[in-house]
Amino acid sequence: MEFRISPASGLPIYQQLVEQVRSGVARGKLAADEKLPSVRELSQSLVINPNTVARAYTELERDGVLYTRPGMGVFVAAKSAPLTKKVRRERLLPLVDQLLVEAVEMGCSLAELSKLISERSTVFEWNGTSEPSNASGGKRK
């Protein structure tokens, strides 16, 4: 996976890296036990401070997304056990509310938003499947 940073994005660089790794895992672009570039390698290729990469990796390790094997490197962790419905709901509600506020402010209809969510959901992995399903029920690559 190729990492990119955008100084103009408004997000701190370490947060951009965190989001890219999370997105890579959710989209199936980063597999469990896949080795990531070392802190030094990634900081050199992106021309950023190594502490920035270390901060991103540390946050992702704390959240169970990555793990470190001393002397071997940083790897993508296997997906953890699913959260309970209650915890998922508590964590997702603020995000859903934020999305809805943005959609309403933009004048987006509920039908348009539902269609967009349905279309975008096909690029993510669901329920531990290796390939996301598309709207017609088939597999999508």
Stockholm file with secondary structure:
# STOCKHOLM 1.0

chainA/1-141         MEFRISPASGLPIYQQLVEQVRSGVARGKLAADEKLPSVRELSQSLVINPNTVARAYTELERDGVLYTRPGMGVFVAAKSAPLTKKVRRERLLPLVDQLLVEAVEMGCSLAELSKLISERSTVFEWNGTSEPSNASGGKRK
#=GR chainA/1-141 SS CCCCCCTTSSSCHHHHHHHHHHHHHHTTSSCTTCEECCHHHHHHHHTCCHHHHHHHHHHHHHTTSEEEETTTEEEECCCCCCCCHHHHHHHHHHHHHHHHHHHHHHTCCHHHHHHHHHHHHTTSCCTTCSSCBCTTSSBCC
#=GC SS_cons         CCCCCCTTSSSCHHHHHHHHHHHHHHTTSSCTTCEECCHHHHHHHHTCCHHHHHHHHHHHHHTTSEEEETTTEEEECCCCCCCCHHHHHHHHHHHHHHHHHHHHHHTCCHHHHHHHHHHHHTTSCCTTCSSCBCTTSSBCC
//
